Amino acid sequence: MSTDAAQRIAALRRSHDDLVRFVDDFDERLLETGSGAAEWTVAQVLGHLGSGAEIAYGTLRAAVEGGPAPDRETLGPIWDRWNALLPLDALAAFRQSDERLVTEYEGLDAATLEDLRIDLGFLPAPIDVATTVTFRLSEHALHSWDVHVAFDHAAVLAPYMVPFLTEHMSRLAAWTARSAGRTGRVRIQTTEPEQDLLLELGDSVSLGPDPDVAGETGTTLRLPTEALVRMAAGRLGPTHTPDTVAIEGDLTLDDLRAVFPGY
């Protein structure tokens, strides 16, 4: 598991460096450009990533030192402070906060990567480092896309991030999905990597491996895995949908977009 965690930390470092390199010379006008996240500017996306990094750093240090994780009363003032930053200040603060978090992960030794358990505050039990980093990878990948798509409507998730995000899709779908009265089963066939998944819509929504690939279903969806990750996060709008996405059956892409409205 320590090797797995180290690989994820390396991916987080690469994502951090890539995003910093992309935004490093942005002026206030570019930072105030609307992003791929609804109602957020690029600066606000960076601020969100920065506040998340600050909270994740405090949570990690608490686990290492054996102290209590940050609670809701601690988080409110952090969010307020970041939300009040001017665009150029948000950019500078993001660089610093995100770098500190990644550096802290990189400094963990093999035994800590293997044995440490981290209380994120919203899960039933503490989790290992690899899973904790995966949560941050998902946040970093999607919000990096939010920044890139502001300037390139054909932007996709970084390919090196997709394998790490695949296992997170089921959690993401469970949190973000709203059945909105839609019911049925959607057989999903992905590429890069190839997977057979089943999306079930009803009183609740679940996404996981397809136990009966040859079985009948109401709808079949074929798309790249990175597009499925974006769909689960509400980031597969009509202008950001690859030509390779195909759907047939009872439900349409617009139905599925309504199921995953995003955040």
ZIRA-V167006 format. One record per residue. N is the residue number from 1. RES is the residue in three letters. D_CENTER is the distance of its C-alpha to the mean C-alpha in Angstrom with 2 decimals. Layout:
[[N;RES;D_CENTER] [N;RES;D_CENTER]]
//
This chain:
[[1;MET;21.34] [2;SER;21.90] [3;THR;21.68] [4;ASP;18.38] [5;ALA;17.03] [6;ALA;18.70] [7;GLN;17.13] [8;ARG;13.57] [9;ILE;14.86] [10;ALA;16.44] [11;ALA;13.31] [12;LEU;11.80] [13;ARG;15.22] [14;ARG;15.22] [15;SER;12.01] [16;HIS;13.58] [17;ASP;16.88] [18;ASP;15.87] [19;LEU;14.38] [20;VAL;17.37] [21;ARG;19.70] [22;PHE;18.57] [23;VAL;18.98] [24;ASP;21.74] [25;ASP;24.61] [26;PHE;23.22] [27;ASP;25.85] [28;GLU;25.63] [29;ARG;26.00] [30;LEU;22.96] [31;LEU;20.88] [32;GLU;22.05] [33;THR;20.91] [34;GLY;18.85] [35;SER;15.19] [36;GLY;12.94] [37;ALA;11.85] [38;ALA;14.89] [39;GLU;17.60] [40;TRP;15.96] [41;THR;17.58] [42;VAL;16.21] [43;ALA;17.73] [44;GLN;16.04] [45;VAL;12.53] [46;LEU;13.82] [47;GLY;15.38] [48;HIS;12.34] [49;LEU;10.76] [50;GLY;14.30] [51;SER;14.90] [52;GLY;11.84] [53;ALA;13.32] [54;GLU;16.70] [55;ILE;15.91] [56;ALA;14.27] [57;TYR;17.39] [58;GLY;19.69] [59;THR;18.27] [60;LEU;18.67] [61;ARG;22.13] [62;ALA;23.16] [63;ALA;22.47] [64;VAL;24.38] [65;GLU;27.19] [66;GLY;27.43] [67;GLY;26.99] [68;PRO;25.28] [69;ALA;21.59] [70;PRO;21.04] [71;ASP;21.82] [72;ARG;21.21] [73;GLU;24.30] [74;THR;22.92] [75;LEU;19.58] [76;GLY;21.31] [77;PRO;23.32] [78;ILE;20.45] [79;TRP;18.53] [80;ASP;21.93] [81;ARG;22.76] [82;TRP;19.68] [83;ASN;20.05] [84;ALA;23.64] [85;LEU;23.13] [86;LEU;24.58] [87;PRO;22.51] [88;LEU;24.05] [89;ASP;23.81] [90;ALA;20.08] [91;LEU;19.69] [92;ALA;21.98] [93;ALA;20.51] [94;PHE;16.94] [95;ARG;18.49] [96;GLN;20.37] [97;SER;17.90] [98;ASP;15.16] [99;GLU;18.06] [100;ARG;19.49] [101;LEU;16.51] [102;VAL;16.16] [103;THR;19.96] [104;GLU;20.18] [105;TYR;18.10] [106;GLU;20.27] [107;GLY;23.34] [108;LEU;22.94] [109;ASP;25.68] [110;ALA;25.60] [111;ALA;27.03] [112;THR;24.48] [113;LEU;21.58] [114;GLU;23.39] [115;ASP;24.66] [116;LEU;22.63] [117;ARG;21.00] [118;ILE;18.70] [119;ASP;18.81] [120;LEU;15.62] [121;GLY;17.83] [122;PHE;16.14] [123;LEU;16.66] [124;PRO;20.22] [125;ALA;20.71] [126;PRO;19.62] [127;ILE;17.48] [128;ASP;17.96] [129;VAL;16.57] [130;ALA;14.87] [131;THR;12.81] [132;THR;12.19] [133;VAL;11.01] [134;THR;8.62] [135;PHE;6.89] [136;ARG;7.06] [137;LEU;6.25] [138;SER;2.69] [139;GLU;3.31] [140;HIS;5.94] [141;ALA;5.52] [142;LEU;4.58] [143;HIS;7.04] [144;SER;9.20] [145;TRP;9.59] [146;ASP;10.57] [147;VAL;13.14] [148;HIS;14.42] [149;VAL;14.91] [150;ALA;17.10] [151;PHE;19.55] [152;ASP;19.05] [153;HIS;18.55] [154;ALA;18.25] [155;ALA;15.26] [156;VAL;12.96] [157;LEU;10.00] [158;ALA;11.78] [159;PRO;13.70] [160;TYR;13.77] [161;MET;10.04] [162;VAL;10.32] [163;PRO;12.54] [164;PHE;10.39] [165;LEU;7.55] [166;THR;10.54] [167;GLU;11.54] [168;HIS;8.41] [169;MET;9.00] [170;SER;11.95] [171;ARG;10.50] [172;LEU;7.91] [173;ALA;11.04] [174;ALA;13.27] [175;TRP;11.69] [176;THR;11.28] [177;ALA;14.32] [178;ARG;17.71] [179;SER;20.51] [180;ALA;22.59] [181;GLY;25.71] [182;ARG;24.63] [183;THR;25.60] [184;GLY;25.82] [185;ARG;24.32] [186;VAL;22.33] [187;ARG;22.76] [188;ILE;19.93] [189;GLN;20.89] [190;THR;18.39] [191;THR;19.22] [192;GLU;17.86] [193;PRO;17.81] [194;GLU;20.13] [195;GLN;19.37] [196;ASP;21.14] [197;LEU;19.13] [198;LEU;20.38] [199;LEU;18.94] [200;GLU;21.35] [201;LEU;21.81] [202;GLY;24.20] [203;ASP;24.45] [204;SER;21.02] [205;VAL;18.38] [206;SER;17.52] [207;LEU;15.95] [208;GLY;17.29] [209;PRO;19.82] [210;ASP;22.77] [211;PRO;25.85] [212;ASP;28.30] [213;VAL;27.33] [214;ALA;30.79] [215;GLY;30.95] [216;GLU;31.28] [217;THR;28.59] [218;GLY;28.53] [219;THR;25.86] [220;THR;24.55] [221;LEU;21.45] [222;ARG;21.18] [223;LEU;18.38] [224;PRO;16.44] [225;THR;13.62] [226;GLU;11.23] [227;ALA;12.57] [228;LEU;12.05] [229;VAL;8.29] [230;ARG;8.59] [231;MET;11.28] [232;ALA;9.63] [233;ALA;7.42] [234;GLY;10.82] [235;ARG;10.71] [236;LEU;13.64] [237;GLY;16.54] [238;PRO;19.96] [239;THR;19.95] [240;HIS;16.70] [241;THR;17.69] [242;PRO;19.16] [243;ASP;22.82] [244;THR;22.24] [245;VAL;20.64] [246;ALA;23.47] [247;ILE;24.06] [248;GLU;27.36] [249;GLY;28.71] [250;ASP;28.65] [251;LEU;25.30] [252;THR;24.11] [253;LEU;20.87] [254;ASP;21.49] [255;ASP;21.80] [256;LEU;18.40] [257;ARG;16.90] [258;ALA;18.69] [259;VAL;17.31] [260;PHE;13.68] [261;PRO;14.36] [262;GLY;10.94] [263;TYR;10.51]]
//
